[in-house]
Amino acid sequence: MKPVSRFLTSVLLLGLLGSPAFAQRAEQIEVGGFGSYTRYDRAFLLKNQVGGGVRIGYYTSDRVGIELEGGYQNPINVFGTQTATVSLASASLVLNFPYGKTNEFYILGGYTRLAFANTPPYSFTDNGLHGGVGDRLFFGQHWALRLEGRAIFSPKTNYPGGTWGGQVIGSAGLSYFLIPPSQGSRAAANNYQWYWGAQGGVFLSKTNAQGTTYDPMIGGHWLITARRTALYVGYEQAVFLGDDPAVISDPNSSTGLRDVTFHDMRRLMFGVLAFPTQKVVEPFAGGGFALMQVLNPLVDCSGSTPNSDCPTLSDQIAAQDRAEEAASKAFFWLSGGVQISYGKLSVFGQYVLTSSARGFLLDGTTHSLQGGVRYSLGTAKEGITEQH
């Protein structure tokens, strides 16, 4: 074995066998923010730039963790004539090597996606592999200063005329560590609770006149838990980024069809969720029914297209009534996701699928990808006392 290989192997073994750092623990969650400084690939003709970002990580054991990170920068080219926006999203595997009571060295590696915008030549995305080293300096039970350096390598870049790309990023920030409760207290704490929560994400839909669109969605919900099940009531609204077109049937039109545009969607959801494992990180699934309503449907009676003729006022009113009728339907929904619980606070991500309905302005099934938080405001089960 080569000397360098021996040294690296020794470092790994010592790290894996060493004593834990002050705030380190399996099933711990790390959340934090950071400032960054990036040296861009010289071929990109961008000046070095300050930026920032956020991260969330989870310790699968005392030594191994997984981490998601997002960053943003607004660099300018070396000529000072054009700016660009750069968004970074990465997923990493983190190996932690504690030393001393307050220090923790780590190495990480994973995948990064870089999105350059908004005008050429800075209007492309790159996929890359990254690796890095860093150190956490703990002060107190929950807080740590985190210093890191990483490099991102893109084997093939989409920058015009480029072959491969390489960026180097240094960062410094603060991390907060959520300490997991014991397994027994965790299960008891989650039973018979009344949670209030909020969620946001992306809503995927299509119509019979337009392909799939991706629009932002926000909402809130109540969750009333029993032992391994929970009653779910939620309200959500998708904010469309533009007017969506659809076509409905209308016997008063010369073609038998009518053009409709609409903007935004809201839904009220009722159902049951199941939480089978009652651990810090646990999967969940459920289903129920929902009332969905497309907002602001407007028929086209301009007479400028074959579908837009409305000879009389009564025809126009009847066409609008048909559009309003097609704007609201009842549906079934299914969902699945993962929840991370720490005492009264839970963080979750989920996928929601709704069924299709005949005659609805949205065509076929709809899909949602969401993330959110919920917090217990107290028990949902009252004690019973008897007087004799």
C-alpha positions as CSV (number, residue, x, y, z in Angstrom):
1,M,0.0,0.0,0.0
2,K,1.3,3.5,-0.9
3,P,2.1,5.9,1.9
4,V,-0.7,8.3,0.9
5,S,-3.2,5.5,0.8
6,R,-2.0,4.3,4.3
7,F,-2.4,7.8,5.6
8,L,-5.9,8.3,4.3
9,T,-7.0,4.8,5.5
10,S,-5.6,5.7,9.0
11,V,-7.6,9.0,9.1
12,L,-10.8,7.2,8.1
13,L,-10.4,4.5,10.8
14,L,-9.5,7.0,13.5
15,G,-12.5,9.1,12.6
16,L,-14.9,6.2,12.6
17,L,-13.6,4.9,15.9
18,G,-13.0,8.1,17.7
19,S,-15.1,9.6,20.5
20,P,-18.2,11.7,19.6
21,A,-18.0,15.5,19.4
22,F,-19.9,17.6,21.9
23,A,-23.2,18.0,20.0
24,Q,-23.1,15.0,17.7
25,R,-25.7,12.3,17.8
26,A,-27.5,9.9,15.5
27,E,-30.9,11.1,14.1
28,Q,-29.8,14.7,14.6
29,I,-30.9,17.4,12.1
30,E,-28.6,20.2,11.1
31,V,-30.1,23.4,9.6
32,G,-28.1,26.5,8.7
33,G,-27.3,29.4,6.5
34,F,-23.9,30.5,5.0
35,G,-22.1,33.1,3.0
36,S,-20.0,31.9,0.1
37,Y,-17.2,33.1,-2.2
38,T,-16.9,31.4,-5.6
39,R,-14.1,31.3,-8.1
40,Y,-15.7,30.6,-11.5
41,D,-14.1,28.6,-14.3
42,R,-12.0,31.1,-16.3
43,A,-13.7,30.0,-19.5
44,F,-17.0,31.4,-18.2
45,L,-15.5,34.9,-18.1
46,L,-17.2,35.7,-14.7
47,K,-15.6,37.6,-11.8
48,N,-15.3,35.9,-8.5
49,Q,-18.5,36.5,-6.5
50,V,-19.9,36.6,-3.0
51,G,-23.2,34.7,-2.5
52,G,-25.1,32.7,0.1
53,G,-27.4,29.8,0.7
54,V,-29.1,27.4,3.1
55,R,-28.7,23.7,4.0
56,I,-30.4,20.9,5.9
57,G,-28.7,17.7,6.9
58,Y,-29.6,14.5,8.8
59,Y,-27.3,12.2,10.7
60,T,-28.1,8.6,9.8
61,S,-25.5,7.6,12.4
62,D,-22.9,9.2,14.6
63,R,-20.5,9.3,11.7
64,V,-22.6,9.4,8.5
65,G,-25.0,12.0,7.3
66,I,-26.9,13.2,4.2
67,E,-27.4,16.8,3.2
68,L,-29.3,19.1,0.8
69,E,-28.1,22.5,0.0
70,G,-29.2,25.5,-2.1
71,G,-27.2,28.6,-3.0
72,Y,-27.6,31.8,-5.0
73,Q,-25.2,34.3,-6.6
74,N,-25.4,37.3,-8.9
75,P,-21.9,37.5,-10.7
76,I,-20.8,40.0,-13.4
77,N,-18.7,39.2,-16.3
78,V,-15.0,40.2,-16.4
79,F,-15.8,43.1,-18.8
80,G,-18.3,44.6,-16.4
81,T,-21.0,44.7,-19.1
82,Q,-23.3,41.8,-18.2
83,T,-24.7,40.2,-15.0
84,A,-25.9,36.7,-14.5
85,T,-27.8,34.8,-11.8
86,V,-26.5,31.4,-10.6
87,S,-28.6,29.0,-8.6
88,L,-27.0,25.9,-7.1
89,A,-28.8,22.8,-5.7
90,S,-26.7,19.9,-4.3
91,A,-27.1,16.6,-2.5
92,S,-24.2,15.2,-0.5
93,L,-23.0,12.2,1.6
94,V,-21.2,13.5,4.6
95,L,-18.6,11.6,6.7
96,N,-17.9,13.1,10.1
97,F,-14.7,12.8,12.1
98,P,-14.9,14.2,15.6
99,Y,-11.7,15.4,17.4
100,G,-11.8,17.0,20.8
101,K,-14.9,18.0,22.6
102,T,-16.0,20.9,20.3
103,N,-14.5,20.2,16.9
104,E,-15.7,18.0,14.1
105,F,-13.9,17.6,10.8
106,Y,-15.9,16.3,7.8
107,I,-15.5,15.4,4.2
108,L,-18.4,15.3,1.7
109,G,-19.2,14.4,-1.9
110,G,-22.2,14.3,-4.2
111,Y,-24.1,15.9,-7.0
112,T,-24.6,19.6,-7.9
113,R,-26.9,21.2,-10.5
114,L,-26.0,24.7,-11.6
115,A,-28.5,26.9,-13.3
116,F,-27.1,30.0,-15.1
117,A,-29.6,32.8,-16.2
118,N,-31.0,35.0,-17.7
119,T,-29.4,36.1,-21.0
120,P,-27.0,34.3,-23.3
121,P,-24.3,33.2,-23.0
122,Y,-25.4,32.8,-19.3
123,S,-28.6,30.8,-20.0
124,F,-27.8,27.2,-19.4
125,T,-27.6,24.4,-16.8
126,D,-24.7,22.2,-15.9
127,N,-24.6,18.9,-13.9
128,G,-21.5,18.3,-11.8
129,L,-19.9,16.2,-9.1
130,H,-18.5,17.9,-6.0
131,G,-16.2,17.1,-3.2
132,G,-15.2,19.1,-0.2
133,V,-13.8,19.3,3.3
134,G,-14.8,21.4,6.3
135,D,-14.9,21.9,10.1
136,R,-17.7,22.4,12.6
137,L,-16.7,24.4,15.7
138,F,-19.4,23.8,18.4
139,F,-20.4,26.4,21.0
140,G,-23.2,25.3,23.3
141,Q,-25.3,22.2,22.7
142,H,-27.1,23.4,19.6
143,W,-24.9,25.8,17.7
144,A,-21.8,25.5,15.5
145,L,-19.7,27.7,13.3
146,R,-19.1,25.8,10.0
147,L,-16.2,26.4,7.6
148,E,-16.0,24.6,4.2
149,G,-14.3,24.5,0.9
150,R,-15.5,22.5,-2.1
151,A,-14.9,22.0,-5.8
152,I,-17.5,21.3,-8.5
153,F,-16.5,19.5,-11.6
154,S,-18.8,19.3,-14.7
155,P,-17.5,16.7,-17.2
156,K,-19.4,18.5,-19.9
157,T,-20.5,22.1,-19.8
158,N,-23.3,23.7,-21.7
159,Y,-21.5,27.1,-21.7
160,P,-21.2,28.1,-25.4
161,G,-17.8,26.9,-26.7
162,G,-16.9,25.2,-23.4
163,T,-15.8,21.6,-22.9
164,W,-15.8,21.1,-19.1
165,G,-16.4,23.3,-16.1
166,G,-14.8,23.7,-12.7
167,Q,-15.9,26.0,-9.8
168,V,-14.3,26.4,-6.4
169,I,-16.4,27.6,-3.5
170,G,-15.5,28.6,0.1
171,S,-18.2,29.2,2.7
172,A,-18.7,30.1,6.3
173,G,-21.9,30.0,8.2
174,L,-23.9,29.0,11.3
175,S,-25.6,25.7,11.9
176,Y,-28.3,24.8,14.5
177,F,-28.7,21.2,15.6
178,L,-32.0,19.7,16.6
179,I,-31.4,17.1,19.3
180,P,-33.6,14.0,18.9
181,P,-35.7,12.9,21.9
182,S,-35.6,9.4,23.2
183,Q,-37.6,6.8,21.3
184,G,-40.1,6.2,24.0
185,S,-40.8,9.9,24.6
186,R,-41.0,10.5,20.9
187,A,-43.9,8.1,20.3
188,A,-45.8,9.4,23.3
189,A,-45.2,13.0,22.3
190,N,-46.7,12.5,18.8
191,N,-49.9,10.6,20.0
192,Y,-53.2,12.4,20.3
193,Q,-51.8,15.8,19.3
194,W,-53.4,18.7,17.4
195,Y,-51.0,20.0,14.8
196,W,-51.3,23.2,12.8
197,G,-49.1,23.4,9.7
198,A,-48.2,25.2,6.5
199,Q,-46.9,23.8,3.2
200,G,-45.7,25.0,-0.2
201,G,-44.5,23.5,-3.4
202,V,-45.3,23.1,-7.1
203,F,-48.6,22.1,-8.7
204,L,-48.5,20.2,-12.0
205,S,-51.6,20.3,-14.3
206,K,-52.7,20.3,-17.9
207,T,-55.8,21.1,-20.0
208,N,-57.2,19.8,-23.2
209,A,-55.7,22.8,-24.9
210,Q,-52.3,23.0,-23.2
211,G,-49.6,20.7,-22.0
212,T,-48.3,20.3,-18.5
213,T,-47.6,23.5,-16.5
214,Y,-45.7,24.0,-13.2
215,D,-47.1,26.6,-10.9
216,P,-46.3,27.6,-7.2
217,M,-48.7,26.4,-4.5
218,I,-49.2,27.4,-0.9
219,G,-51.5,26.2,1.9
220,G,-52.2,25.3,5.4
221,H,-53.6,22.2,7.3
222,W,-54.7,20.7,10.5
223,L,-53.5,17.2,11.6
224,I,-55.2,15.4,14.6
225,T,-53.2,12.4,15.5
226,A,-54.2,9.1,17.2
227,R,-51.5,6.4,17.7
228,R,-50.5,5.6,14.2
229,T,-53.2,7.4,12.2
230,A,-54.3,11.0,11.8
231,L,-57.2,13.0,10.5
232,Y,-56.1,15.5,7.9
233,V,-57.9,18.7,6.8
234,G,-56.1,21.1,4.4
235,Y,-56.6,24.1,2.2
236,E,-54.3,24.9,-0.7
237,Q,-54.1,27.4,-3.5
238,A,-52.1,27.3,-6.7
239,V,-51.0,30.6,-8.1
240,F,-50.8,30.2,-11.9
241,L,-48.0,32.1,-13.6
242,G,-50.3,32.8,-16.6
243,D,-53.8,32.3,-18.0
244,D,-54.4,28.6,-18.8
245,P,-56.6,27.9,-21.9
246,A,-59.2,25.1,-22.2
247,V,-62.1,24.1,-24.5
248,I,-65.6,23.1,-23.3
249,S,-68.6,22.0,-25.2
250,D,-71.3,24.6,-26.0
251,P,-74.2,23.9,-28.3
252,N,-74.7,27.6,-28.9
253,S,-71.3,28.0,-30.6
254,S,-71.2,27.4,-34.3
255,T,-68.5,24.7,-33.8
256,G,-70.1,23.2,-30.7
257,L,-67.0,24.3,-28.7
258,R,-66.1,27.2,-26.5
259,D,-62.7,28.7,-25.6
260,V,-62.1,29.4,-21.9
261,T,-59.2,30.9,-19.9
262,F,-58.8,30.7,-16.2
263,H,-56.3,31.7,-13.5
264,D,-55.4,29.9,-10.2
265,M,-56.8,26.9,-8.4
266,R,-57.8,26.1,-4.8
267,R,-58.8,22.9,-3.1
268,L,-60.2,21.8,0.2
269,M,-58.9,18.3,1.3
270,F,-60.2,15.8,3.9
271,G,-58.6,12.5,4.6
272,V,-56.6,10.1,6.8
273,L,-52.9,9.6,7.1
274,A,-51.0,6.6,8.5
275,F,-47.7,6.9,10.3
276,P,-46.5,3.3,10.8
277,T,-43.1,3.6,12.5
278,Q,-43.2,6.5,15.0
279,K,-39.5,7.4,14.6
280,V,-37.7,10.7,14.1
281,V,-37.7,10.0,10.3
282,E,-40.8,8.1,9.3
283,P,-42.7,7.5,6.1
284,F,-46.4,8.3,5.8
285,A,-49.2,7.7,3.4
286,G,-52.9,8.5,3.1
287,G,-55.9,9.5,1.1
288,G,-59.3,11.1,1.1
289,F,-61.4,13.3,-1.0
290,A,-61.0,16.9,-2.2
291,L,-63.1,19.8,-3.6
292,M,-61.2,21.6,-6.3
293,Q,-62.2,24.9,-7.9
294,V,-60.6,26.6,-10.8
295,L,-60.7,30.4,-10.3
296,N,-61.7,33.2,-12.6
297,P,-62.9,31.2,-15.7
298,L,-63.7,33.5,-18.6
299,V,-65.3,32.5,-21.9
300,D,-64.2,34.0,-25.1
301,C,-67.2,35.7,-26.9
302,S,-65.1,38.1,-28.9
303,G,-66.1,36.6,-32.3
304,S,-62.5,36.6,-33.4
305,T,-62.3,32.7,-33.6
306,P,-64.7,30.0,-34.7
307,N,-65.2,29.0,-31.0
308,S,-65.9,32.6,-29.8
309,D,-69.2,33.6,-31.5
310,C,-72.0,34.6,-29.0
311,P,-74.8,36.0,-31.2
312,T,-77.0,37.1,-28.2
313,L,-76.5,38.2,-24.6
314,S,-78.3,35.0,-23.4
315,D,-75.8,32.9,-25.4
316,Q,-72.9,34.7,-23.6
317,I,-74.5,34.2,-20.2
318,A,-75.2,30.5,-20.9
319,A,-71.6,30.0,-22.0
320,Q,-70.3,31.6,-18.8
321,D,-72.6,29.4,-16.7
322,R,-71.1,26.3,-18.5
323,A,-67.6,27.5,-17.7
324,E,-68.5,28.0,-14.1
325,E,-70.0,24.5,-13.9
326,A,-66.8,23.0,-15.3
327,A,-64.6,24.9,-12.8
328,S,-65.6,23.0,-9.7
329,K,-65.5,19.2,-9.1
330,A,-65.0,16.6,-6.3
331,F,-62.0,14.3,-6.4
332,F,-60.2,11.5,-4.6
333,W,-56.6,12.0,-3.6
334,L,-53.6,9.9,-2.5
335,S,-50.4,11.1,-0.8
336,G,-47.1,9.7,0.4
337,G,-44.1,11.3,2.0
338,V,-41.5,11.5,4.8
339,Q,-41.8,13.3,8.1
340,I,-39.0,14.3,10.5
341,S,-40.3,14.9,14.0
342,Y,-38.5,16.7,16.9
343,G,-40.8,17.1,19.9
344,K,-43.7,19.4,18.9
345,L,-42.1,20.4,15.6
346,S,-42.3,18.3,12.4
347,V,-40.8,18.9,9.0
348,F,-42.2,16.9,6.0
349,G,-42.1,16.5,2.3
350,Q,-44.9,14.8,0.3
351,Y,-46.3,13.9,-3.1
352,V,-50.1,14.4,-3.7
353,L,-52.0,12.8,-6.6
354,T,-55.6,13.7,-7.4
355,S,-58.0,11.7,-9.6
356,S,-59.4,13.0,-12.9
357,A,-63.0,14.2,-13.4
358,R,-65.0,14.3,-16.5
359,G,-66.0,17.8,-17.7
360,F,-63.4,19.6,-15.4
361,L,-61.3,22.4,-16.9
362,L,-58.1,20.7,-15.8
363,D,-57.6,17.5,-17.8
364,G,-56.6,14.2,-16.2
365,T,-54.8,13.8,-12.9
366,T,-53.0,16.6,-11.1
367,H,-49.8,16.2,-9.1
368,S,-48.2,18.2,-6.3
369,L,-44.7,18.1,-4.8
370,Q,-44.7,19.9,-1.4
371,G,-42.6,20.6,1.7
372,G,-43.8,22.1,4.9
373,V,-43.8,22.2,8.7
374,R,-46.4,21.5,11.4
375,Y,-46.4,22.3,15.1
376,S,-48.4,20.8,17.9
377,L,-50.5,23.3,19.9
378,G,-51.6,20.8,22.5
379,T,-53.3,17.5,23.1
380,A,-56.3,16.4,21.1
381,K,-57.5,14.0,23.9
382,E,-59.1,15.2,27.1
383,G,-58.8,13.2,30.2
384,I,-61.9,11.8,31.9
385,T,-62.6,12.2,35.6
386,E,-65.4,10.7,37.5
387,Q,-66.9,11.9,40.8
388,H,-68.5,9.5,43.2
